[in-house]
Amino acid sequence: MSDKDAVQIAGQELLAKIAGVMNRVDWASFLDLADMLPRARRTFVTGAGRSGLVARSFGMRLMHAGLPAFVPGETNTPAAGEEDLLVAISCTGQTGITDYIARRARQLGSRVVVLTAEPQSPLASTADKVVVIPAGGPDIVLRAAVFEHAASATPTWNSPRDCPDRRTAPFSGSLPGCTGSPWAWPPPIAHRPARCPWYR
């Protein structure tokens, strides 16, 4: 087998694992998170390592959507408080710094949402809401890679005008007008205007 074929097969196997995880995700919990984002005064996003990179990319999407988003630890980040939301991302749910930030946010009166593969983890226990991304397997590196790609599909929308009122159309990920996160694995539920963060 050539190196090119080996790389292609490895890529296909990774995509298949990601697709399998996305098919088992509770999409209602993702949409609950999407519903919370525009209601929050400010959103803070956090994670460590590669999960931290996913968190930062999510924060940038929020910024593009016109929502105030901050990364704890940056020089321009204000203190969290009541009516704020913290989104914490960790595959294992045992990352010390992420757990500390989540607990501190709760102490300051913020709501906490955790994206994790481990709903019984210490980090998940601090959350107001847990979004479970069921990435598993004995290879922690591969497991983390699958988790991070799946977490990157966190739903956002680009602007109020990009999320139209479609009372009967199925939510397909390629819904005309909803041009935010490119969902390769659309949630198997109907798009309801009340769930759209811009439909109020």
C-alpha positions in Angstrom: 0.0 0.0 0.0 1.4 3.4 -0.9 1.7 6.3 1.6 -1.0 8.1 -0.4 -3.5 5.2 0.0 -2.7 4.8 3.7 -3.4 8.5 4.3 -6.6 8.4 2.3 -7.8 5.3 4.2 -6.9 6.9 7.6 -8.8 10.0 6.6 -11.9 8.0 5.6 -11.8 6.1 8.8 -11.6 9.3 10.8 -14.6 10.8 8.9 -16.6 7.6 9.5 -15.9 7.8 13.2 -17.0 11.5 13.3 -20.1 10.7 11.4 -21.0 7.9 13.8 -20.6 10.2 16.8 -22.7 12.9 15.2 -25.5 10.4 14.5 -25.6 9.7 18.3 -25.6 13.3 19.4 -28.6 14.6 21.2 -29.3 17.5 18.8 -32.0 18.9 21.1 -29.3 19.8 23.6 -27.3 21.6 20.9 -30.3 23.6 20.0 -30.9 24.4 23.7 -27.4 25.9 23.7 -28.2 27.9 20.5 -31.3 29.2 22.2 -29.3 30.3 25.3 -26.6 32.3 23.4 -28.5 35.4 22.3 -30.2 35.5 25.7 -26.9 35.8 27.6 -25.5 39.3 28.3 -22.1 37.9 27.3 -20.7 34.5 26.4 -17.3 33.2 27.7 -15.7 30.2 26.0 -13.0 28.1 27.4 -11.1 24.8 27.0 -7.5 23.6 27.1 -5.3 22.3 24.4 -7.1 21.4 21.2 -10.5 21.8 23.0 -9.3 25.3 23.7 -8.8 25.9 20.0 -12.3 24.7 19.3 -13.6 27.0 22.0 -11.8 30.0 20.5 -13.1 29.2 17.0 -16.6 29.0 18.5 -16.1 32.4 20.2 -15.1 33.9 16.8 -18.3 32.5 15.3 -20.3 34.3 18.0 -18.4 37.5 17.3 -19.3 37.2 13.6 -22.9 36.7 14.7 -22.8 40.0 16.6 -22.8 38.4 20.0 -20.3 39.6 22.7 -17.8 36.7 23.3 -14.7 36.5 25.4 -12.0 34.0 26.3 -11.1 33.8 30.0 -7.5 34.8 30.6 -7.2 37.2 27.8 -6.2 40.8 28.7 -9.5 42.3 27.3 -11.8 39.8 29.1 -14.1 41.3 31.7 -15.1 39.5 34.9 -18.1 37.2 34.4 -21.3 37.8 36.3 -25.0 37.3 36.5 -26.8 36.9 33.1 -23.5 35.8 31.5 -22.9 32.3 30.0 -19.8 30.2 30.0 -19.4 27.4 27.4 -16.7 25.0 28.6 -15.3 22.3 26.2 -13.5 19.2 27.4 -13.5 15.7 26.0 -12.8 13.9 29.3 -14.4 16.5 31.5 -11.4 16.2 33.9 -9.2 19.1 32.7 -8.3 21.0 35.8 -8.1 24.6 34.5 -11.4 24.2 32.6 -13.1 22.8 35.7 -11.7 25.7 37.8 -13.0 28.3 35.3 -16.4 26.7 35.2 -16.7 26.6 39.0 -15.5 30.2 39.3 -18.1 31.3 36.7 -20.8 29.6 38.8 -19.6 31.4 41.9 -19.9 34.7 40.0 -23.5 34.0 39.1 -23.0 32.9 35.4 -24.7 29.9 33.8 -22.4 27.1 32.6 -22.8 24.8 29.6 -20.4 22.0 29.2 -19.6 20.1 26.0 -18.0 16.8 26.9 -17.9 13.1 26.1 -18.2 12.2 29.8 -21.5 13.3 31.3 -20.5 12.0 34.8 -17.2 13.9 34.9 -16.3 16.5 37.5 -16.7 19.3 34.9 -20.1 18.1 33.9 -21.2 18.2 37.5 -20.7 21.9 37.6 -22.9 22.6 34.6 -26.4 24.0 34.3 -26.6 22.1 31.1 -24.4 19.3 29.6 -24.2 18.7 25.8 -22.9 15.2 25.4 -20.7 14.4 22.4 -20.4 10.6 22.7 -16.9 10.1 21.4 -15.4 6.9 22.8 -12.7 4.3 22.2 -9.4 3.1 23.7 -7.2 5.4 21.7 -7.3 8.7 23.5 -5.7 10.7 20.7 -8.2 9.4 18.1 -11.0 9.9 20.6 -10.0 13.5 21.3 -9.7 14.2 17.5 -13.3 12.8 16.9 -14.6 14.8 19.9 -13.0 18.1 18.7 -14.3 17.8 15.2 -17.8 17.0 16.5 -17.7 19.9 19.0 -16.8 22.2 16.1 -20.3 21.7 14.7 -21.8 23.7 17.6 -24.7 25.6 16.0 -24.3 29.3 15.3 -25.9 31.6 12.7 -24.2 34.5 11.0 -26.7 37.3 11.5 -30.4 37.9 12.3 -31.3 38.2 8.6 -29.6 34.9 7.9 -32.0 32.8 10.0 -35.4 33.1 8.4 -38.8 32.2 9.7 -39.4 28.8 8.2 -42.4 27.4 10.1 -42.7 24.1 8.2 -39.3 23.5 6.5 -37.2 20.7 7.8 -33.9 21.8 9.4 -31.4 20.3 7.0 -28.1 22.1 7.6 -28.4 23.5 4.1 -31.5 25.5 4.9 -31.5 28.5 2.7 -30.6 31.6 4.7 -29.1 29.7 7.7 -25.5 30.0 6.6 -23.6 29.6 9.9 -21.7 26.4 10.9 -21.6 24.0 8.0 -23.3 20.9 9.3 -22.3 17.8 7.5 -24.5 15.7 9.7 -27.9 17.6 10.1 -29.9 17.0 13.3 -32.9 14.7 12.7 -35.4 17.2 14.1 -37.7 19.8 12.6 -36.5 23.4 12.6 -38.9 25.4 14.8 -38.8 29.2 14.8 -38.8 29.3 18.6 -35.5 27.4 18.6 -33.8 29.9 16.2 -31.7 32.3 18.3 -32.7 35.2 16.1 -36.5 34.5 15.9 -38.0 36.4 18.8 
